[in-house]
Amino acid sequence: MTAAAQQATGPLGADGGATAPAPELTFAVTGVEPERHAAVPTLRFTLRTARSGGGPVRAVALTVAVRIEVTRRAHDPVACRALTELFGQPEEWGRTMRPLLWTQAAVQVPPFDEQTSVPLLVPCATDAELAVTKYLRAAGDGEVPLGFLFNGTVFYQAPGPVPAPGMLRTAHIPWSAEASCRLPAGLWPRLVERYHGTDPWLRLPRETCDRLDAYRAHHALGSTDDAVRALLDRSGAP
């Protein structure tokens, strides 16, 4: 499954050399699909890196921060109710809604001349307490806007005769280098359900689990789900 990508460029500063210009790199996310045969639910983004100017690229060591750009998406009434825990009431979102950091990953880009593509693997956490999990569960239909921020080092071949032909040089990639992608909202829940079914994970301390089990046994309830439902009914929770 592919998603539309928007490309942005960050200038690369040279490492102090006088004659060898550093390549300018642009980044784009050109597609996303489930990673096959992964041990945990994982999305595979295709990251394209292109060069202009400077010498051939010998390697790029990247740190990629992936964020959910929540302010770039409209939310239906059902999603608005689900997101009040994260951002408060909708009338407050102008000051409370901020991008959610999904993950930060290291990516190694191999040698290339003009452009190349590498995979960026993003595990899909299922912890119900995480803000990203809560948002993706509430997103519903449509697309989720993602932002990718890049930082790292590019290793390139100096084209000039000074200090020596073909000498390897480095340049810094600032965090201003970025790209964006729109993730189909249904892709995340379908992938998680493939691994874990339709029941989300709920992490509880051992003491709480023991008390819940004791409550279930004391009231002759058939399952943990029955015990939780009984407690919710007693509390008056909707």
BAGU-281912 format. One line per 8 residues: number of its first residue (from 1); their letters; for each residue x, y, z of N, C-alpha, C. Coordinates in steps of 0.05 Angstrom, whole numbers, plus 5000, padded with zeros to 4 digits. Layout:
BEGIN
NUM) A) X/Y/Z/X/Y/Z/X/Y/Z | ...
***
This chain:
BEGIN
1) MTAAAQQA) 5017/4976/5000/5000/5000/5000/5018/5025/5000 | 5012/5043/4983/5028/5067/4981/5014/5091/4992 | 5029/5112/4999/5018/5136/5009/5032/5159/4996 | 5018/5181/4992/5030/5205/4979/5051/5216/4998 | 5073/5226/4986/5095/5237/5002/5101/5265/4993 | 5110/5282/5011/5118/5309/5005/5147/5312/5012 | 5163/5323/4995/5192/5324/4998/5201/5351/5008 | 5221/5351/5025/5233/5376/5035/5263/5372/5038
9) TGPLGADG) 5278/5394/5035/5307/5393/5035/5318/5408/5059 | 5339/5397/5071/5354/5411/5091/5382/5415/5082 | 5393/5440/5084/5420/5445/5075/5440/5430/5092 | 5461/5422/5080/5482/5407/5094/5507/5425/5097 | 5516/5428/5121/5540/5444/5125/5565/5428/5121 | 5585/5439/5108/5611/5425/5103/5626/5423/5129 | 5646/5405/5129/5661/5400/5154/5684/5418/5157 | 5685/5441/5143/5707/5460/5147/5727/5460/5125
17) GATAPAPE) 5724/5441/5105/5743/5441/5083/5740/5464/5065 | 5761/5471/5049/5760/5495/5033/5751/5490/5004 | 5753/5466/4994/5749/5462/4965/5727/5442/4958 | 5721/5424/4975/5703/5402/4968/5674/5409/4978 | 5656/5416/4960/5628/5422/4968/5614/5397/4978 | 5599/5400/4999/5583/5378/5009/5558/5374/4992 | 5550/5349/4987/5525/5344/4973/5501/5355/4988 | 5482/5365/4973/5456/5371/4985/5438/5347/4983
25) LTFAVTGV) 5427/5339/5005/5409/5315/5005/5380/5323/5009 | 5363/5310/4994/5334/5312/4998/5323/5285/5006 | 5303/5286/5022/5290/5261/5032/5261/5261/5026 | 5251/5238/5019/5222/5234/5014/5214/5207/5023 | 5190/5204/5034/5178/5179/5041/5158/5172/5019 | 5164/5151/5004/5150/5145/4979/5130/5122/4982 | 5128/5109/5005/5109/5087/5008/5109/5076/5036 | 5088/5061/5043/5087/5048/5068/5070/5023/5065
33) EPERHAAV) 5079/5001/5078/5065/4976/5078/5073/4960/5102 | 5057/4940/5110/5065/4923/5132/5091/4907/5126 | 5108/4905/5145/5132/4889/5143/5125/4860/5146 | 5132/4843/5127/5126/4815/5128/5145/4800/5147 | 5135/4781/5160/5151/4762/5177/5165/4776/5200 | 5155/4799/5209/5166/4813/5232/5155/4799/5258 | 5171/4800/5279/5163/4787/5304/5141/4803/5318 | 5140/4829/5313/5119/4847/5325/5107/4863/5302
41) PTLRFTLR) 5083/4874/5306/5072/4891/5284/5091/4913/5277 | 5097/4915/5251/5117/4934/5242/5109/4945/5215 | 5111/4971/5212/5107/4984/5186/5133/4990/5172 | 5134/4985/5146/5158/4989/5130/5154/5013/5112 | 5167/5035/5119/5167/5059/5102/5190/5058/5083 | 5186/5068/5058/5207/5069/5039/5218/5098/5039 | 5243/5100/5046/5256/5126/5048/5275/5131/5024 | 5269/5151/5008/5286/5158/4986/5304/5181/4992
49) TARSGGGP) 5330/5177/4986/5350/5198/4991/5363/5205/4964 | 5363/5231/4957/5374/5240/4932/5396/5261/4936 | 5415/5262/4918/5438/5280/4921/5437/5300/4898 | 5445/5325/4904/5452/5345/4884/5477/5359/4892 | 5495/5364/4873/5521/5377/4880/5539/5359/4896 | 5564/5367/4899/5584/5352/4914/5592/5327/4901 | 5608/5311/4915/5617/5286/4904/5599/5263/4911 | 5605/5239/4900/5588/5215/4906/5586/5210/4936
57) VRAVALTV) 5562/5201/4944/5557/5195/4972/5567/5167/4978 | 5584/5164/4999/5594/5138/5006/5577/5125/5028 | 5564/5141/5044/5546/5130/5065/5532/5154/5078 | 5509/5148/5090/5495/5167/5106/5486/5153/5132 | 5493/5165/5154/5484/5155/5180/5462/5174/5190 | 5438/5164/5190/5414/5180/5196/5402/5173/5223 | 5392/5193/5237/5373/5190/5258/5347/5202/5248 | 5325/5186/5249/5300/5195/5238/5279/5195/5261
65) AVRIEVTR) 5267/5219/5266/5246/5221/5285/5219/5221/5270 | 5201/5204/5277/5175/5202/5264/5154/5213/5283 | 5138/5233/5274/5118/5246/5290/5091/5244/5276 | 5070/5243/5292/5043/5246/5282/5035/5276/5283 | 5030/5287/5260/5024/5316/5259/4994/5320/5263 | 4986/5319/5288/4957/5318/5294/4942/5343/5286 | 4956/5365/5284/4942/5391/5278/4936/5393/5248 | 4947/5375/5232/4942/5376/5203/4919/5358/5194
73) RAHDPVAC) 4903/5349/5212/4881/5331/5206/4855/5340/5220 | 4833/5338/5205/4807/5343/5217/4797/5317/5231 | 4782/5320/5253/4773/5298/5268/4742/5298/5271 | 4730/5275/5266/4701/5274/5268/4692/5274/5297 | 4666/5276/5303/4657/5278/5331/4665/5254/5348 | 4665/5230/5336/4673/5206/5352/4702/5208/5360 | 4720/5216/5341/4748/5219/5347/4753/5241/5368 | 4738/5263/5365/4741/5285/5384/4735/5276/5413
81) RALTELFG) 4714/5260/5417/4708/5250/5444/4731/5232/5454 | 4742/5215/5436/4763/5197/5444/4789/5211/5450 | 4793/5235/5439/4819/5249/5442/4819/5269/5464 | 4796/5272/5479/4796/5291/5500/4816/5284/5522 | 4822/5258/5526/4842/5250/5546/4869/5261/5539 | 4875/5262/5513/4902/5271/5504/4904/5301/5503 | 4883/5315/5493/4886/5343/5487/4866/5361/5501 | 4848/5349/5518/4828/5365/5530/4803/5369/5512
89) QPEEWGRT) 4787/5388/5518/4763/5393/5502/4771/5405/5476 | 4755/5399/5454/4762/5410/5428/4767/5440/5426 | 4752/5455/5443/4756/5484/5442/4783/5493/5453 | 4797/5474/5467/4824/5480/5477/4846/5471/5459 | 4839/5457/5437/4860/5444/5421/4879/5464/5408 | 4871/5489/5404/4889/5509/5392/4914/5512/5408 | 4913/5508/5434/4937/5511/5451/4948/5485/5462 | 4931/5464/5463/4940/5439/5475/4949/5418/5455
97) MRPLLWTQ) 4940/5420/5430/4946/5399/5411/4974/5404/5399 | 4991/5384/5402/5019/5385/5393/5026/5359/5379 | 5046/5359/5361/5054/5334/5348/5061/5313/5369 | 5055/5288/5362/5062/5265/5380/5086/5250/5368 | 5107/5248/5384/5130/5233/5376/5123/5203/5376 | 5126/5190/5352/5120/5162/5350/5145/5145/5357 | 5167/5151/5343/5191/5136/5348/5215/5151/5337 | 5238/5142/5345/5263/5153/5334/5281/5129/5327
105) AAVQVPPF) 5290/5128/5302/5304/5104/5292/5330/5112/5278 | 5349/5094/5278/5374/5098/5264/5372/5083/5237 | 5381/5096/5216/5380/5085/5189/5408/5089/5176 | 5418/5068/5163/5443/5069/5149/5437/5069/5119 | 5446/5090/5105/5442/5091/5076/5468/5083/5062 | 5467/5064/5043/5491/5054/5030/5501/5074/5009 | 5524/5069/4997/5535/5087/4976/5515/5090/4953 | 5514/5115/4942/5498/5120/4918/5509/5145/4904
113) DEQTSVPL) 5501/5147/4879/5510/5170/4863/5488/5192/4863 | 5465/5185/4850/5444/5205/4848/5422/5202/4868 | 5412/5177/4872/5391/5172/4892/5390/5143/4899 | 5378/5137/4921/5374/5109/4930/5350/5108/4949 | 5340/5084/4954/5318/5080/4973/5325/5059/4993 | 5318/5063/5018/5323/5044/5039/5298/5041/5056 | 5295/5018/5070/5271/5015/5087/5275/5029/5114 | 5254/5040/5124/5253/5050/5151/5231/5034/5166
121) LVPCATDA) 5239/5018/5185/5221/5000/5200/5212/5013/5226 | 5185/5015/5229/5173/5028/5252/5156/5008/5267 | 5164/4998/5290/5147/4979/5305/5121/4994/5314 | 5099/4979/5315/5073/4990/5324/5068/4980/5352 | 5073/4997/5372/5068/4990/5399/5039/4986/5404 | 5032/4968/5422/5004/4962/5428/4996/4969/5457 | 5014/4982/5471/5009/4990/5499/4987/5011/5499 | 4964/5005/5511/4941/5022/5510/4946/5048/5525
129) ELAVTKYL) 4967/5050/5541/4972/5075/5556/4988/5095/5540 | 5000/5087/5518/5016/5106/5502/4998/5125/5487 | 5007/5150/5485/4991/5171/5471/4988/5164/5442 | 5010/5154/5429/5009/5147/5401/4988/5125/5396 | 4988/5105/5413/4969/5083/5411/4940/5094/5413 | 4935/5111/5433/4909/5122/5437/4900/5138/5412 | 4919/5153/5401/4912/5170/5378/4905/5152/5353 | 4922/5133/5348/4918/5116/5324/4892/5099/5327
137) RAAGDGEV) 4885/5091/5351/4860/5076/5355/4836/5094/5350 | 4839/5120/5356/4817/5139/5354/4815/5152/5326 | 4835/5148/5310/4836/5163/5284/4813/5157/5266 | 4803/5132/5265/4781/5125/5248/4789/5122/5219 | 4774/5135/5201/4779/5133/5173/4797/5155/5163 | 4803/5154/5137/4819/5175/5125/4849/5170/5127 | 4865/5191/5131/4894/5189/5132/4905/5203/5156 | 4928/5193/5166/4941/5206/5189/4967/5219/5178
145) PLGFLFNG) 4970/5245/5181/4994/5259/5171/5018/5253/5189 | 5039/5245/5177/5064/5239/5192/5086/5258/5183 | 5103/5266/5201/5126/5282/5195/5152/5267/5202 | 5172/5269/5185/5197/5255/5188/5219/5276/5190 | 5234/5277/5212/5256/5295/5216/5282/5280/5215 | 5302/5291/5202/5327/5277/5197/5350/5292/5210 | 5369/5276/5220/5394/5287/5231/5415/5266/5227 | 5440/5275/5224/5462/5255/5221/5486/5265/5206
153) TVFYQAPG) 5499/5247/5193/5524/5253/5179/5524/5240/5152 | 5533/5256/5131/5537/5245/5105/5567/5242/5100 | 5576/5220/5089/5603/5215/5082/5605/5215/5051 | 5622/5233/5041/5623/5236/5012/5652/5238/5002 | 5655/5234/4976/5681/5234/4964/5688/5262/4954 | 5710/5273/4962/5719/5300/4953/5726/5298/4924 | 5714/5315/4906/5719/5313/4878/5745/5327/4869 | 5755/5346/4885/5777/5363/4876/5804/5351/4883
161) PVPAPGML) 5826/5363/4873/5853/5353/4878/5863/5360/4905 | 5849/5376/4920/5859/5385/4946/5839/5376/4967 | 5847/5363/4988/5875/5356/4995/5886/5332/4980 | 5868/5314/4970/5877/5291/4954/5853/5281/4939 | 5857/5271/4914/5834/5261/4898/5820/5238/4913 | 5794/5240/4915/5778/5218/4926/5779/5216/4956 | 5789/5237/4970/5790/5235/4999/5762/5236/5011 | 5757/5220/5031/5731/5218/5044/5727/5241/5063
169) RTAHIPWS) 5704/5255/5061/5698/5278/5078/5671/5273/5090 | 5664/5290/5110/5638/5288/5123/5625/5315/5124 | 5598/5315/5127/5582/5339/5131/5559/5332/5149 | 5549/5352/5163/5527/5348/5182/5500/5352/5169 | 5481/5335/5177/5454/5338/5168/5438/5350/5191 | 5427/5374/5189/5413/5386/5211/5384/5376/5213 | 5372/5381/5236/5344/5372/5241/5325/5387/5223 | 5333/5408/5209/5315/5422/5191/5308/5405/5166
177) AEASCRLP) 5324/5384/5161/5317/5366/5139/5293/5349/5146 | 5272/5349/5129/5247/5335/5136/5233/5325/5111 | 5213/5308/5116/5195/5298/5095/5169/5292/5109 | 5148/5286/5093/5122/5279/5105/5109/5257/5089 | 5089/5244/5101/5075/5222/5089/5048/5220/5102 | 5028/5212/5087/5001/5208/5098/4996/5178/5100 | 4993/5169/5125/4989/5141/5131/4959/5134/5130 | 4950/5115/5114/4922/5107/5115/4915/5099/5143
185) AGLWPRLV) 4894/5111/5154/4887/5108/5182/4881/5079/5189 | 4869/5064/5171/4862/5036/5177/4885/5016/5176 | 4908/5025/5167/4930/5006/5164/4941/4997/5191 | 4943/5016/5210/4954/5009/5236/4936/4989/5251 | 4910/4995/5254/4893/4975/5269/4892/4948/5256 | 4891/4947/5230/4890/4921/5216/4915/4905/5221 | 4938/4918/5221/4963/4905/5226/4965/4895/5255 | 4957/4911/5274/4957/4902/5302/4938/4879/5307
193) ERYHGTDP) 4915/4880/5294/4895/4858/5298/4906/4832/5286 | 4922/4834/5265/4933/4810/5253/4951/4795/5273 | 4964/4810/5290/4982/4797/5309/4968/4791/5336 | 4950/4808/5345/4940/4806/5372/4909/4803/5373 | 4896/4800/5350/4867/4799/5350/4855/4826/5356 | 4830/4826/5363/4816/4851/5367/4817/4861/5396 | 4830/4845/5414/4832/4853/5442/4857/4868/5448 | 4856/4893/5456/4880/4908/5462/4894/4898/5487
201) WLRLPRET) 4920/4904/5490/4935/4897/5513/4931/4918/5535 | 4927/4909/5559/4925/4927/5582/4946/4919/5603 | 4965/4936/5609/4987/4928/5627/4979/4936/5656 | 4980/4917/5674/4973/4921/5702/4995/4910/5720 | 5000/4923/5743/5019/4911/5762/5009/4885/5773 | 5027/4868/5782/5020/4842/5792/5000/4845/5815 | 5004/4864/5833/4986/4867/5856/4958/4872/5847 | 4955/4890/5826/4928/4896/5816/4915/4872/5804
209) CDRLDAYR) 4931/4856/5789/4920/4832/5776/4911/4812/5798 | 4926/4809/5820/4918/4791/5841/4893/4800/5854 | 4890/4827/5859/4865/4837/5871/4841/4833/5853 | 4846/4838/5827/4824/4834/5808/4815/4805/5807 | 4835/4787/5808/4828/4758/5807/4813/4750/5833 | 4822/4762/5855/4808/4756/5881/4779/4766/5880 | 4776/4790/5869/4748/4801/5866/4731/4783/5848 | 4743/4773/5827/4728/4755/5809/4719/4730/5823
217) AHHALGST) 4738/4718/5838/4732/4693/5853/4711/4698/5875 | 4714/4720/5889/4696/4726/5912/4667/4729/5902 | 4664/4741/5878/4637/4746/5867/4628/4724/5847 | 4644/4703/5846/4637/4680/5828/4633/4689/5800 | 4650/4706/5790/4649/4716/5762/4666/4697/5745 | 4657/4693/5720/4669/4673/5703/4696/4680/5691 | 4701/4706/5687/4726/4714/5674/4736/4741/5684 | 4760/4748/5677/4771/4774/5684/4754/4796/5671
225) DDAVRALL) 4745/4792/5647/4729/4811/5633/4703/4816/5648 | 4691/4795/5659/4667/4798/5675/4672/4815/5700 | 4695/4810/5712/4702/4826/5736/4706/4855/5730 | 4719/4861/5708/4724/4889/5701/4697/4903/5694 | 4680/4888/5679/4654/4900/5672/4637/4905/5697 | 4638/4887/5717/4623/4891/5742/4633/4916/5756 | 4659/4919/5758/4670/4943/5771/4663/4968/5756 | 4663/4968/5730/4655/4991/5714/4626/4998/5718
233) DRSGAP) 4609/4977/5719/4581/4982/5724/4576/4994/5751 | 4591/4985/5772/4588/4997/5798/4597/5026/5800 | 4617/5032/5783/4628/5060/5783/4610/5079/5768 | 4592/5069/5751/4576/5086/5735/4590/5097/5710 | 4613/5085/5704/4628/5094/5680/4611/5088/5655 | 4612/5106/5634/4596/5100/5610/4608/5077/5594
***
